[in-house]
Amino acid sequence: MPGARETLGAPLQRVIDLFEAREERWGTLLVLAIVVGLLAGCLALGLHAGTEQLVHWLAPLAAGPGGIVLPACGALLGSWVVVSLMKEPAGHGVPEVVRAVCREGGRMRPRSIVSRWLGSLLHVGAGGSAGLEGPIVHSGAAVGATIADRAHLDERQRAILVACGVAAGIAGIFHAPLTGLAFSMEIVLAEVSALSLLPVVLAAAVAAALAQALHGDSTIFAAPLELSVSSTDLLLCLGLGLACGLGAVMLTRGVGWMDRLGGRLNLGRLGAPALFGVGVGLIGFFVPKALGDGYSLIHEVIAGDLSAGPWLLAGLFVAKLLASSISLGSGAPGGVFAPSLVLGALTGALFHRVIEPWIPGDQLASVGSFALAGMGGMVAGTLQAPLTGILLVMEVTGGYGASLALMATTVTSLLVARRFERWSIYMRVLAEAGDLLRPGTDQRILADVRVSECLDDAVLPINEGMTLADLVRVARRTSRNHFPVLDEDGALVGMLELSSVRELLLDPELARVTLVGTVMQEGGARVSADATLAEALAQFDAASAWVLPVVEGDRFLGLVSKSTLFGIYRNELRLQTQEG
């Protein structure tokens, strides 16, 4: 039975080879994930330390009248680094990472590693009302993309390494590996699979371990000692979630309004950060706590050390909301996480102050507990990422006892935010530009594939001087029903469908004297070779056609049919959704 063994052996060997190749690819990906985790973790820790040092150096200047122009100087310098020196687009960076994954196959330039890293250090260190998380996400993603390019990985693997850099950046800056994992899955990849999960977990764990080795295992914020949450508190957290959702909408729209205002004023990519920075400085002159990342304010609120009544808390909220909207809307580099956390803590504290007179003290959790729930709710509503909001607050505070309150608040906040804003603060710009194309979705597939990839150039063209009798002789050599009509220069002048001239073809006398040019369909719909499938389908629908000619200028290249497009679509759907 040697023949049978050989017959069985060939498929079996192919399976073994495929398994070994996949194992080798997995091993390579995991090793690279560790490297990305180390590098992105170092960048995160360096950015945090550098910003703290710059804040310390500039503290004497910020305390005086110079503090009014200091945020403007930081915003201008930070934007100059990103826009002029590094030739990168303005903004806080996360939308650019998502765009790279959705539209560029995960490709990012190596200079992106340092552009927003340095820009945000200057901006936030000088008092800009933003965070460091968006820029470190951008830098970490660029690390992953650059290493993927050096290792000659495919698009799928490159996107995974980009997510590894994102998760490691978040894990390093917050000491929160689970948050990094959730953020990369909810925001960047928008999917969870075995192939992507393990490398991202590994990268986040490496970055968090590095942060712990350098700074110990203490959390960024200390959770209140009393975290017991009663059934009354859980019901109240639904109301807090409503407030957080509305606050998230205010921040999202505030950033959008400031962005559009800068465009209407035609201030340019550097003029807007400079002018808006003065506005931030003026706010900070009267309300200093509105400047910077606001972590010290969060410490005060959580610990219950902020002896402020409802009106003062509301004033702080408005000041921080305005300052953050202006800073982020100006296009200066900075993150959304920190402002969301500050606004959430203030919302929770304000909510507690308002309801405190109406609820018996033994039935109401501490102000710190409500601040924690508010932080999670505001992050979830602003980012429209509930898991990220829950895990972030748990990890940065150690407040795992507030998990039920966090869940109630984040879910309610997300529902409210989605009621008023379809897209998160990250995705709004991408969605408006048509760049939010996730792998495996119709929009991504229809935008990725070009007509030139699926045209049929094995076509027998005819010319307008031929008779229908000549057409019959041509038609005998093919099974096609549609024929392109070309002129002497090979340019398309029309189309002829056999079914439209059937009666003439059945009459030999008429067929010998009827010219193609007299019965063809002149002009008509045609599709460009570089058109996307989405554009081609729109042409098919507009023309109510099943087959269309493909041209480059006037030059005929071939034909494309709906059947071919649907076949290509099915193949691409299978390729983009497979796990490697």
N, C-alpha and C positions, 0 to 999 in steps of 0.2 A: 504493500500500500504506500510506496514512496510518493506516488503522484498525489494521493490524498493528503499526505502530511505536508507536501510542498504547497498544495492548494490552501490548506488551513494555515500554514506557516506564514505566508506573505501578509494576509490581513492582520494576523496576530503580531507580526513584527512591526507593522505600521502603527498598531495601537501602542506597543511598547515604546517605539520611537517618539510618538506623540506625547506619551506620559513623561518620558525622560526630558523632552524639550520643555514641557510645561513646568516640570520640577526645577529645571535649570533656570527658567525665566522667573519662577517664584523666588528662588534663592537669590538671584541677582536683584530683584525688586526689593527684597527684605534688607539686603546689605545696603543698597542705596538709600532706603528709608532711614536706616540708622544714621548714615552720613548726613542726610538732609535734616534729621532731627537735631543732630549736634550743631550744625552750622546755623540753622534757624533759631535754635535755643540760644546760642551765643549772641546772635544779632538782637534777640529780644532783651536779653539781660543787659547787653551793652547800651541799647537804646534807653532803657529805663534808668540805668545808672547815669548815663550822659545827660539826660534831661533833668534829673534831680540835681546834678552838679551845676548845670547851667542856671537853674532856678535859684540855687544858693548864691551863685556869683552875682546874679542880677537883682537879688533881693533889695539891696540898698537903693538902687535906681528905681525899682518898682514901687518902693514906699513913698517916693516923692512925686513931684509934678511930672517927672519923666516917665512915670508909669502910664500916662495917658497915651504916649506915642510908642511905648515899648512893644505892645502887641502888634501895632502896625509895622514896626521894623521887623519883628519876627515873622509875621505873615509875608511881608515883601521878600525877605531873604529866603525863607523857606520855599516860596513859590518860584523865586528866581532859580534856585537850585534845581527844582523839578522841571520847570517849563523851559528856561533858557539854557541852563548849563547841561542838563541831562536830556533835553528835548523830549520830555514825557508829557502826556496830557495832565491837565490840572485835576484836582480832586483828591479824595482821601484814599483811593486805591482799591477798595474791595470790588466795585463794579468793573474795574479794569481786569481784575483777576477772573471774575465770572465771564467777562467777554472773551478773555483769552481761552478759557476752557470751551466756551460755546461756539466761538467763531474762528479761533486761530489754532485749534488743535492743541491747546495748552502751551503754545509758544510764547515766550516772553524774552525780552532782551536782557543780557547780563547786567547792563547798567541799572535796570530796575531794582537790583538788589540794594543799591545804595541811595537811589534818588529820593524816595519818600522817607527812608530811614533818616537821612540827614535833614531833609526838609521839615519833617515833623519835629525833630529834635530842636531846631531853631524856632519853629512856630509855637509849639507847646511850651518849650522852655522859657520863651519870652512872654508867656501869659495868655496865649491863644486858648480860647475856651473849647478845647477838643481833647481827644485822647490819643494814645499811641497805638491802639489796637489795629485800626485800619491800615496804617502804614506798615506795621510789622507783618500783617497778613500779606500785604503786597510784596514785601521784601522776602518773606519766607517762601511765597509762591514762586518768585523769581529764582530763588535758590533751587527749588525742585525742578523748575523748567530747564534751567541751565545744566544741571547735572543730567537730566534726562537727555538733553541734546548731546552732551559729551558721550553718553553711553549708547547713543543711537537707538533709543527706545521708540516704539510706535506711539501713535496718538493716544491710545487707551492707557498705556503705561505712563506716558508723560502727564496725562491728566491726574493719574493717581499720585505721582510724585509732587505735582503742584498741590494737591490736597494734603500731602504729607507736610509740605512746607507751611501751609496755612495752619494746620493743627499744631505743629511744633511752635510756630510763632505765638499762637494764643496760649498754648500750654506754658511757654516760657515767660510770657509777660504777666500772666495771671497765676502761675503755678497751678494750672487747672487742666490736666490732660483730657478729662472727659468732656469738658467744654470745648476744647480744641477739636476733639473727634466729632462732637455733635455739630459744631459750626461748619466744619468742612463738609459734612454729609448733608446738612440742611441747606446751606447757602451755596457752596462751591460746586459740589458734585450733584446735589439734589437726588441722590440715590444711595442705597446701601447694598453692597454685594460682597461676597466672600473675598473676591480678588482685591477689592479696594479697602475693605475693612481692616485686614491684618496689617498691611504696611502703614496705614494711617495711625492705627493704635500704637504701633511700635515707635513711629516718629514722635508722636505726642508724649509717650512714656519716657523716651530718651531726653526730650527737652525738659520735661517736668523734673526728671531725676537730676539733671544738670542744675536746674534752678534750686532744687532742694539741697543739693550738695554745697552750693555757694551761700544760700540764705537760710538754711534750716527748713524744718517742716512746718513753721508757723504760717497761718493764713494771712492774706493781705489785710483783711478786716476782721476784727474780733466780734463774734456773734454775742448777743446778749445772753446772760446766764440763764434767764428764764425764757424758754422757748415752747412751753406747753401751750397748745392751741385748743381752745374749747370749740364746741359746736357753734356757739354764738360767734366766735371769731371767724369760723369758716364761712358763715353766712355773711358776715361783714366783709370778708375778703372778696365776695362777689361784687359788692359796691366799690371796693378799692380797685378791683379789676376794671370796672367801668371807668373810674377816674384815670387809671393808668392808660387805658386804651385811648381815651380822649387826649391825654397828654402826649401819647405817641403820635397821634394824628397831628397835633400842633407842631411837634418837632419836625416831622416829615414835611409838612406843608411849609413850615417856616424856612427850612433849608431850601426848598424849591422856590419859594418866593424871593429869597435873597439871591439865589442863582439867576433867576429871570431878571431881577432888578439890575444886577451887574451887567447882564446882556443888553437891557434896554438903555442903560446909561452909556453903553459902548466904552467901558473903562479899560478894556483889554485884559489880558490874562495876568498882568502884574498890577494894573491900576486898581482893580477890584479888591484884592487882598490888602493893598496899602490903605485905601480909603475906608473900607469896612473895618480894618484893624483899628483905626482911630475911634470908630464907634464902639468897638469892644473895649478899648482903653477908657473911654468915657464911662461906660457902664462899670468897669472895674474900679474907677476912681471913687465912685459912690458906693459900690458894693464889691469890695475886694474878693469876697468868697466866690464870686461868679467867674473868676479867672482860673486858668490852668485846668488840670484834669479833675479837680474837685475832690480828690481822695481824702484830704484832711476834713472836708465838710462831711463826707460820708462817715468817717470815724466819729465825729461829734454826734451826728444824728443817731447812729446805731447805738452808741453808748448812752444816749439820753442826756448828753452834756450840753446840748444846744437848748438853752432856756429861752425859747422863743414862742410867742403866742401865734395863733392862726394867721393874723395879718402879716406878721414878720416872715413867717414861713411862706406865705403866698407871695410876698415881695421877693424873697430869695428865689422862689420857683420862676417867677416871671423874669427876673434878672438873668438867671442861668439859661432859661429858654431863649431869651433874646441874644445873649452873648454867644451861645452855641450855634444858633441859627445863622448868625452873622458870620462867625468863624468858618463854619462848614460850608455855608452858601457862597462864601467869597472864592472858593476854589483852593484855598490854602490847604496844605497837607495836614491831616488830622483825622482821628477816629471817632466813631459814633458811640462805641461802648461806654466810655467814661461819662459823657454827658447823659446818656440814658440811665446809667446807674445813679448819678447824682439826682437827676430829676425824679427817678423812681423813689429814692430814699426820702426826698422832700415831700413827694406826694403821699407816701405812707405816713410820714410824721404829721403832715397837715390833716390827713384823714383821721388819724388818731386824736389829734387835738380837737377836731370838730365834733366827733362822736363821744369823746370822753365824758362830757357833762351828762350824757343821756344814758350811759351804760354803767351799772355798778362796777366798782373797781375789781372785785373778785371774779367778774365774768369777762374782763377785757385783758387781752395780752398786752405786753409792754410796747412802748413806742418803737423800740428797736425791732421787735418782731414784725410790726406793720411796715417798718422801713425796709426790712429784708424782702417781704412779700411785694412791696412796691417796686423794689429794684428789679426783681424777676419779671413783674408785670410790664414795666416800662421797656425792658430789653426785648421781651417777647413781642410786644406790640410794635415797637420801632423796627425791629429786624424781621418780624413775622416768622420767628423761629422759636417756638415754645420750649422745645427741649434745651436749646442753648440757654434760654433765660433761666430755666429751673436749675440746670447743672452749674451755671456760672455762679449764681448766688450761693448755692450749697458749697461749692469748692472755695470761693474767695472768702467766705465767712466761717465755714465749718458748721453752718446752721442747718444740719440735716434734720433736726427736730422740727423745722418749719416746712417740711416737704409738702404736707397737705395744704397748708396755707398758700405756698408757692404755686401748687398746681391749680388751685381754685382761682388765684389771681391771674396767672399767666393765660389760662384758657379763656377766661372772661375778657381779658385785655385784648387777646388776639382776635376774638370774635368781634369786639367793638371796632378795633383798628381796621379789620377787613371790611367791615360794614361801610366805612368812609373812604378807605384807601385800598384799592385792589392790589397795589404793589408796595413792597417794603421800601424803606429809604434807600436801600441798595439797588433794588431792581427797577425802580421807577424809570430812571434814565435809560436803562438797557431796553426795557419794554417799549418805551416811546420810540427808540431808535431801531426797533426790530432786531435787536441783538440777543434777546433772551431765548436762545435756541438750545434746549437741553438734548443730550444724546438720546436717541431712540424715539424722539417725538416727531410728529408729522412736520412741524415747522423746520426742525433741524435737517431732516432728510431732504425736504423739498428745497431748502436753501443750499445744501451742500453739493448736490449733484447738478451738473451742467448738461444741457442738451447735447453738446458735443460728445459726451460720454455714451450716449445711447442712440445716436442717429444711425440710420442704415444707408450706407453709401453704395451698396450693390444694387443700383437702380438703373433701369434702361430709360434714358431720356429720349424725348422726341422733339422735333422742331415744328414750327407753325406752318411750314410749307409742305409738310407731309399730308397725304390723303388718309382718309380713314381706312382705306384698303391697306396702305402701308402700316397703319397702326395695328391692323389685325395680324400681320406677319410678325410684328414686334411682340404683340401680346401672347402669341403662341409660345414664346421663349420664356415666359414668366407666368407666375400665378397671381400677379399683382392686379389690382383694380384701379390704382391711381398712377398717373404718369406725369412727370414734370415736363413742361414745354419750355425749351431754351431757344435763345436767338443764336446768331452766328458767333457771338463772343462768349457764349456759355452762361449768359445772364438769364435768370428766371423771368419769363414773361407771363406764365399762367400755369394752370393745372387742368388736367383732363381726367375725368372719372368715366370708366367704361360703361357703368350702369346708366350714365346720363345720356349716352349716345347709342344705346342698345338697338333702338329701332332703325337707326341709320346703318349700323353695322350689319343688320340682318338683311338689308337691301343692297345687293352687290353693285347695282348701278349707281345708287346714291353714294355708296362708300368710295367708289372710284373717283367721284368728282367733288366730294366734300373735303375741304381742307381743314386740318386740325385748328388752324388759327381762327376759323370762323365759328367753331363750336366750343373752344376751350373757355375756361373761366379765367378771365383776365384779372390781374391784380390779386385780390383775395388775401386772406390771412397768411402770414409766414412768420416763422420764429427764428430768432438769431441763435447762432451756435453757442454763444456765451451766456444765453439766458438760463436761469435756474428752472428746475422742474415746476416750481410754484408759478413762475411767469409763463411757462409753456402751457400749463393747465388752464391758466386764465385765458390764453389765446384760444385754446381748444373750446372752452366754454363760450367765449364771445363769438366764435365762428360756427358753433354747433358742428364741428368737424371731428372726424376720428383720425385723420391723417393730415399732417401739415408739412410743407417743404421747409427745409432748414437752409438758411442763407448766411453768408458773410458779406455784408454790403448787398450787392445785387447778385453775387456769384453763388450759384447753386451748389450745395454740399451733399445733400441727401434728403431722406424723408424720416420723419419720426411719427410713431403712432401712439395712441393712448395705451394700447396693449403693451407696448415696449416700456412706456413710462411706469405702468403699474408693476410690471415685472422687476424693473430696476428698483422701484420703491420697496417691494417685498424683500429683495436681496439686501438692500441697505438697512432696512429695519432689522433683519436678522443679524447683520454684521455689527450694527451699533448697539444692539442690546445683549449680545453674547458676552460672557464673562471672561473671555480670553481663550 
